[in-house]
């Protein structure tokens, strides 16, 4: 096995330990995204707003499926919201 494969495997194990099984994360995240996309207000969002909300959904999925006490996930949510707030206040 190459070093690159070993590095990837190690990363996947590390992420799995932190965020839980990928399939569980994917299920939670996709359900959140589907709920957002079903709402009529979704069509009013610009690309940055859509991406920020999808990334927030991704982070929520990681929190629910994995370690809810990992502060980086919470900080990332705040960061995506702040990016949109800054765009709105330019």
Legacy VTK file of the C-alpha trace (Angstrom):
# vtk DataFile Version 3.0
C-alpha trace
ASCII
DATASET POLYDATA
POINTS 90 float
0.000 0.000 0.000
1.367 3.421 -0.939
1.928 6.234 1.534
-0.814 8.234 -0.189
-3.318 5.416 0.389
-2.191 5.110 3.994
-2.599 8.869 4.456
-6.116 8.781 3.000
-7.091 5.797 5.142
-5.734 7.512 8.253
-7.684 10.670 7.415
-10.886 8.682 6.859
-10.478 6.919 10.196
-9.785 10.223 11.959
-12.823 11.898 10.349
-15.020 8.884 11.101
-14.029 9.036 14.751
-14.831 12.753 14.884
-17.931 12.984 12.659
-19.375 9.470 12.805
-20.027 7.119 9.894
-20.127 8.936 6.536
-23.435 7.341 5.535
-25.118 8.633 8.686
-23.726 12.112 8.110
-24.827 12.037 4.473
-28.367 11.003 5.438
-28.786 13.774 8.009
-27.258 16.433 5.774
-29.304 15.489 2.709
-32.544 15.540 4.718
-31.758 19.057 5.958
-30.911 20.227 2.419
-34.096 18.679 0.987
-36.191 20.446 3.633
-34.581 23.798 2.781
-34.931 23.286 -0.967
-38.641 22.410 -0.693
-39.466 25.822 0.747
-40.514 28.515 -1.740
-38.067 30.977 -0.173
-35.159 28.874 -1.438
-35.608 30.366 -4.917
-35.002 33.889 -3.569
-31.485 33.121 -2.353
-28.368 34.097 -4.243
-25.504 31.653 -4.823
-23.583 32.737 -1.729
-26.632 32.335 0.487
-27.388 28.895 -0.940
-23.805 27.747 -0.466
-23.626 29.117 3.083
-26.854 27.361 4.075
-25.727 24.115 2.468
-22.410 24.299 4.317
-24.252 25.039 7.558
-26.414 21.961 6.874
-23.203 19.987 6.345
-21.835 21.162 9.681
-25.131 20.399 11.442
-24.988 16.901 9.974
-21.508 16.429 11.399
-22.619 17.667 14.823
-25.685 15.422 14.956
-23.947 12.345 13.544
-20.643 12.797 15.350
-19.098 14.753 18.193
-21.449 17.573 19.294
-18.735 18.967 21.553
-16.224 19.639 18.781
-16.129 23.422 18.799
-14.718 23.756 15.284
-18.032 22.620 13.773
-19.903 25.298 15.708
-17.304 27.923 14.767
-17.668 26.988 11.087
-21.440 27.559 11.272
-20.797 30.995 12.737
-18.243 31.688 10.011
-20.609 30.890 7.137
-23.332 33.047 8.681
-20.840 35.877 9.160
-19.783 35.709 5.496
-23.391 36.331 4.433
-23.891 39.031 7.037
-20.834 40.856 5.681
-22.112 40.574 2.096
-25.468 42.015 3.144
-23.844 44.961 4.897
-21.489 46.071 2.125
LINES 1 91
90 0 1 2 3 4 5 6 7 8 9 10 11 12 13 14 15 16 17 18 19 20 21 22 23 24 25 26 27 28 29 30 31 32 33 34 35 36 37 38 39 40 41 42 43 44 45 46 47 48 49 50 51 52 53 54 55 56 57 58 59 60 61 62 63 64 65 66 67 68 69 70 71 72 73 74 75 76 77 78 79 80 81 82 83 84 85 86 87 88 89
